[in-house]
Amino acid sequence: MPDVVTTVVPSAIAIAKPGYQLGANVAPAMRRQLVAAALLAGDLVALTIVAGILQLGAAIVAADTRIAMASLMLVWIPALCAAQACFGLYGSERAEPVDRLRRRTLGNVTAAAVVMIWLMIAAPPSHFWGFVVIGAALTVMLGFYVEALVRGVLLRHSLWTAPTILYGTMSACAALARNLVLRPELGLRPVAILTDDDGYVLSDVGQMADIPIITSGQANVISSRIEVALCASGDLRGEKADWLARLPLRQIFVVHDASALQVLNPQLRAMGGLLGLELRSAIHMPRNLRLKRLADLLVAIPLAVLALPVIVLFALAVKAVDGGSAFYAQPRIGRNGRIFNVYKLRSMYADAEARLAAHLGADSTARQEWERFFKLSNDPRILPGIGQFIRRSSVDELPQLWNVLRGEMSIVGPRPFPAYHSQCFDTAFQVLRTSVPPGLTGLWQVTDRSDGDLAVQKQQDSFYIHNWSFWLDFYVLLQTVPAVLLARGAK
């Protein structure tokens, strides 16, 4: 994910001396073992919960299947753990969240295939075939959330991130250090910048990055505590390459600043002695748009059936609080600039626009907040009680499933904006945004939501469009659940 705020590296890592143990006071090998054990335990917990759910289902459809279920788990547990290990999920080296979700899904599919083969040989009750399919889907989703909890615990104990030394131009290293601290889930913790000249230390840059600048001699002393080296901006000179190669490092990365390209998974292409980055806009391919539409229908149809009684219940509650229609339609800009009506449960007073104009005219602070976010922390238009609840829980958005069924929106995509909101962006971004279907949920909503200003919205939406994949959509969907339950940033 792109960085959306500016911060500095915590000062807790700003002191490094020869012999000083960087990061957590744990040897690198022990750190990796603890990470692997914690992630393995998380998968076992997730699969145990799924086994309990399946056992409950088995008890409903059959009198007694405890023995068969126990046999199933004896096959499934080692198959899943082995598959997840093969896909590199029991370590923090492959830490990009969307890629980990892809690997987790493939690992679960592989484990399910092994269990299916066992079913063909062991011939247990026939309904176990369905249990494996349901169980695999549940394990992917539950495992995703359990891993997030495990990663949070490991981060709090400084175990998830590998101590990392940076080399390159000082300005590039300082920027890289700040970016890595913003994204600790990526598993890299900058602990020092390696200077070219043993007698040259830039204190100003060191203070700016808030991490120490060390010499080769100091790095030799603390090398046993460093696991990764990042060569910023590709500035890897021959003598430094030889020196880094002699250190006991597990990984050496040559990093190029591609933040302007907002690339998530570039394809490398060898060009003689050069490496090229191939960028593709997958979402603009007609085949992918058709597949995305099919996925929308597969998700939206059952969701609409489940959401209908909830919509009816809250529609009656809205009418009880403030008479008039419980629904409202607002013109929004869709794909290719087409205007369509987006449907919502009404969470505001019938005279909401007049209330807003009067409030903004009387309160300059509120007017500045509105001009920056197009939302208000204390919105006078919101219906008391019911209006605040349906907005914070996102229940007011459920009628937009009708927009998805009609093909005007997608389940995942940039949120459709009113014209007054969209016009605040530059023309090029407006064209980019309307080149794809707008979404019921999106990357901005599950990360910053209302806490992000116009610049954040532009950054997040651009990142989503340039890096779209089914895995990114799946990731956003899974992240939507805690975002809605915790009402993060909702106003």
Buried (B, 14 or more C-beta within 10 A) or exposed (E): BBBBEEEBBEEEBBEBEEEBEBBBEBEBEEBBBBBBEBBBEBBBBBBEBBBEBBBEBBEEEEEEBEEBBEBBBEBBBEBBBBBBBEBBBBBBBEBBBBBBBBBBBBBBEBBBBBBBEBBEEEEBBEEBBEBBEBBBBBBBBBBBBBBBEBBEEBBEEBBBBBBBBBBBBBBBBBBBBBBBBBBBBBBBBBBBBBBBEEEEBBEEBBEBBBBBBBBBEBBBBBBEBBBBBBBBBEBBEEEBEEBBEEBEBEEBEBBBEEEEEBBBBBEEEEEEEEEEEEBBBBBEEEEBBEEBBEBBEEBBEEBBEEBEEBBEEBBEBBBEBBEEEBBBEEEBBBBEEEEBEBBBBBBBBBEBEEBBEEBBEEBEEBBEBBEEBBBBEEBBBBBEEBBBBBBBBBBBBBBBBBBBBEBBBBBBBBBBBEEEBBEBBEEEBBEBBBBBBBBBBBBBBBBBBBBBBBEBBBBBBBBBBBBBBBBBBBBBBBBBBEBBEEBBBBB
